[in-house]
Amino acid sequence: MNLKKRLIACAIAVPVLFAGAAFADRSPVEIINAEKKVLDLGGKAFIENGRTMAPLKELCEAVHWGATYDDEDGQYDVYSGRYDLSITPGSTTLQRYDNATDDFYSVESDVAPFESGDDIIVPVRAVCEAFDIEVTWNSELGRVELGVDEDEWRILNEEYDEADNLEGLNLNDESYDGFEDMSFGDINDTVKEAEK
């Protein structure tokens, strides 16, 4: 093989090797709640470099959080009862707002969320712990376990629904029967559509 062909072969092979190395450490993982129920994340949760990552959209749907994207700030806002969380792709600093005390806090993560297609991949531990949800790694079973069950999530979510998250919508009102299984984002979209 002449030198020109060797250089071309190397130019093709090196990026392929580095791309393979970048994803070699990525492996799928299950995330379960306190009731030992596997969260439905569409098989998209994974461990990379020792950190559990998951797409924000699927995570929010699985734990009944609402989420919006702010084009102006380029950040994702997540709503979960007492707390609101602002996530900016590429930043290890998450901004948390406490609806009960009207305070803002910075929460540091050791890994930054990143965009992937039309979603953002977030560090599960950092996001969940920002919402005061305990996260543990079960090394024996090779899975992530969250220290809260679905009923607790619903209670947390409904605690502050009138204040911020649902723009005054009261889930206890009979006219909103059927909304209790929807995320805040879905409810807001449904209400806004009905108001048109």
C-alpha positions as CSV (number, residue, x, y, z in Angstrom):
1,M,0.0,0.0,0.0
2,N,1.5,3.3,-1.0
3,L,1.8,6.3,1.4
4,K,-1.1,8.2,0.1
5,K,-3.5,5.2,0.6
6,R,-2.1,4.7,4.1
7,L,-2.8,8.3,5.0
8,I,-6.3,8.1,3.7
9,A,-6.9,4.9,5.6
10,C,-5.6,6.5,8.8
11,A,-7.7,9.6,8.3
12,I,-10.8,7.4,8.1
13,A,-9.9,4.9,10.9
14,V,-8.8,7.4,13.6
15,P,-12.2,9.2,13.9
16,V,-14.0,5.9,13.9
17,L,-11.8,4.6,16.7
18,F,-12.3,7.7,18.8
19,A,-16.1,7.6,18.2
20,G,-16.1,4.0,19.3
21,A,-14.1,4.9,22.4
22,A,-16.4,7.7,23.3
23,F,-19.4,5.4,23.5
24,A,-17.6,2.2,24.7
25,D,-18.4,3.1,28.3
26,R,-22.1,3.6,27.7
27,S,-24.4,0.9,28.9
28,P,-28.2,0.7,29.4
29,V,-29.5,0.8,33.0
30,E,-32.9,0.5,34.7
31,I,-34.2,3.1,37.1
32,I,-36.8,2.1,39.7
33,N,-38.9,3.9,42.3
34,A,-39.4,2.9,45.9
35,E,-42.1,0.4,45.0
36,K,-39.5,-1.4,42.8
37,K,-41.4,-0.4,39.7
38,V,-39.2,0.2,36.7
39,L,-39.6,3.7,35.3
40,D,-40.7,3.7,31.6
41,L,-37.9,5.6,30.0
42,G,-38.2,3.9,26.6
43,G,-34.9,2.0,27.2
44,K,-33.0,5.3,26.8
45,A,-31.4,5.6,30.3
46,F,-27.7,4.7,30.3
47,I,-24.5,4.8,32.3
48,E,-21.6,6.7,30.9
49,N,-18.3,7.3,32.7
50,G,-20.0,6.2,36.0
51,R,-22.9,8.6,35.7
52,T,-26.5,7.6,35.0
53,M,-28.0,9.7,32.2
54,A,-31.5,9.9,30.8
55,P,-33.5,11.9,28.4
56,L,-35.4,14.7,30.2
57,K,-38.6,14.2,28.3
58,E,-39.0,10.5,29.2
59,L,-37.8,11.2,32.8
60,C,-40.4,13.9,33.3
61,E,-43.2,11.7,31.9
62,A,-42.2,8.8,34.1
63,V,-42.2,10.8,37.3
64,H,-45.0,13.2,36.5
65,W,-42.9,16.4,36.2
66,G,-43.8,19.2,33.8
67,A,-41.1,20.7,31.5
68,T,-40.9,23.6,29.1
69,Y,-38.1,24.9,26.8
70,D,-37.3,28.6,26.9
71,D,-36.0,29.7,23.5
72,E,-34.8,33.0,24.7
73,D,-32.6,31.6,27.5
74,G,-31.9,28.3,25.8
75,Q,-32.8,26.4,29.0
76,Y,-35.2,23.8,30.1
77,D,-37.5,24.4,33.0
78,V,-38.7,21.5,35.0
79,Y,-41.7,21.7,37.5
80,S,-42.1,19.3,40.3
81,G,-44.5,20.6,43.0
82,R,-42.5,22.6,45.5
83,Y,-39.4,23.1,43.3
84,D,-38.7,24.4,39.8
85,L,-35.4,23.6,38.2
86,S,-33.7,25.4,35.3
87,I,-31.3,23.3,33.2
88,T,-29.0,24.7,30.6
89,P,-27.2,22.3,28.2
90,G,-23.5,22.3,28.7
91,S,-23.7,23.9,32.2
92,T,-23.0,21.9,35.4
93,T,-25.0,24.5,37.4
94,L,-28.7,23.8,37.8
95,Q,-30.9,26.7,39.2
96,R,-33.5,25.6,41.7
97,Y,-36.4,27.8,42.8
98,D,-38.3,26.9,46.0
99,N,-42.0,27.8,45.7
100,A,-42.5,27.5,49.4
101,T,-39.8,30.0,50.5
102,D,-39.5,32.0,47.3
103,D,-35.7,31.4,47.2
104,F,-33.3,30.5,44.4
105,Y,-30.4,28.1,44.8
106,S,-27.6,26.9,42.6
107,V,-27.2,23.1,42.5
108,E,-23.8,21.9,41.1
109,S,-23.6,18.7,39.1
110,D,-20.3,16.9,38.3
111,V,-21.5,16.3,34.7
112,A,-23.3,18.7,32.3
113,P,-26.5,17.9,30.5
114,F,-26.2,17.8,26.8
115,E,-28.6,18.0,23.8
116,S,-29.3,15.0,21.7
117,G,-31.7,15.3,18.8
118,D,-34.8,17.1,20.0
119,D,-34.2,16.2,23.7
120,I,-31.7,17.0,26.4
121,I,-29.8,14.2,28.3
122,V,-29.6,14.9,32.0
123,P,-27.6,13.5,34.9
124,V,-30.3,11.6,36.9
125,R,-28.7,11.9,40.3
126,A,-28.2,15.7,40.1
127,V,-31.7,16.4,38.8
128,C,-33.5,14.1,41.3
129,E,-31.5,15.2,44.2
130,A,-32.3,18.8,43.3
131,F,-35.9,17.8,43.9
132,D,-35.0,16.2,47.3
133,I,-35.3,12.7,45.9
134,E,-32.8,10.2,47.3
135,V,-30.8,8.3,44.6
136,T,-28.8,5.1,45.3
137,W,-26.9,2.7,43.1
138,N,-27.7,-0.9,43.8
139,S,-24.4,-2.6,42.7
140,E,-25.8,-6.1,43.5
141,L,-28.7,-5.7,41.0
142,G,-26.9,-3.1,38.7
143,R,-29.7,-0.5,38.8
144,V,-30.5,3.0,40.1
145,E,-33.1,3.2,42.8
146,L,-35.0,6.4,43.7
147,G,-36.2,6.8,47.2
148,V,-39.8,8.0,46.5
149,D,-42.8,6.2,45.0
150,E,-45.4,7.4,42.5
151,D,-48.0,8.4,45.2
152,E,-45.4,10.5,47.0
153,W,-44.5,12.2,43.6
154,R,-48.2,13.0,43.1
155,I,-48.5,14.5,46.6
156,L,-45.4,16.6,46.0
157,N,-46.6,17.7,42.6
158,E,-50.1,18.6,43.8
159,E,-48.9,20.4,46.9
160,Y,-48.0,23.6,45.0
161,D,-50.1,23.3,41.9
162,E,-52.1,26.4,42.4
163,A,-49.1,28.6,43.1
164,D,-47.1,28.3,40.0
165,N,-47.2,25.1,38.0
166,L,-50.8,24.9,36.8
167,E,-51.5,28.7,36.6
168,G,-54.2,28.5,39.3
169,L,-55.7,25.2,38.1
170,N,-57.1,23.2,41.1
171,L,-56.9,19.4,40.5
172,N,-59.4,18.8,43.3
173,D,-62.1,20.6,41.3
174,E,-64.5,17.9,39.8
175,S,-64.4,19.6,36.4
176,Y,-60.8,18.5,36.0
177,D,-61.4,14.7,36.6
178,G,-58.9,12.6,34.7
179,F,-56.1,15.2,34.9
180,E,-54.4,13.5,38.0
181,D,-52.4,11.1,35.8
182,M,-51.1,13.9,33.5
183,S,-47.9,15.8,33.8
184,F,-48.1,19.5,34.5
185,G,-46.9,20.3,31.0
186,D,-49.7,18.1,29.5
187,I,-52.3,19.7,31.7
188,N,-51.1,23.2,30.9
189,D,-51.2,22.4,27.1
190,T,-54.7,20.9,27.5
191,V,-56.0,24.0,29.4
192,K,-54.4,26.4,27.0
193,E,-55.9,24.5,24.0
194,A,-59.4,24.6,25.7
195,E,-59.1,28.4,26.2
196,K,-58.5,29.1,22.5
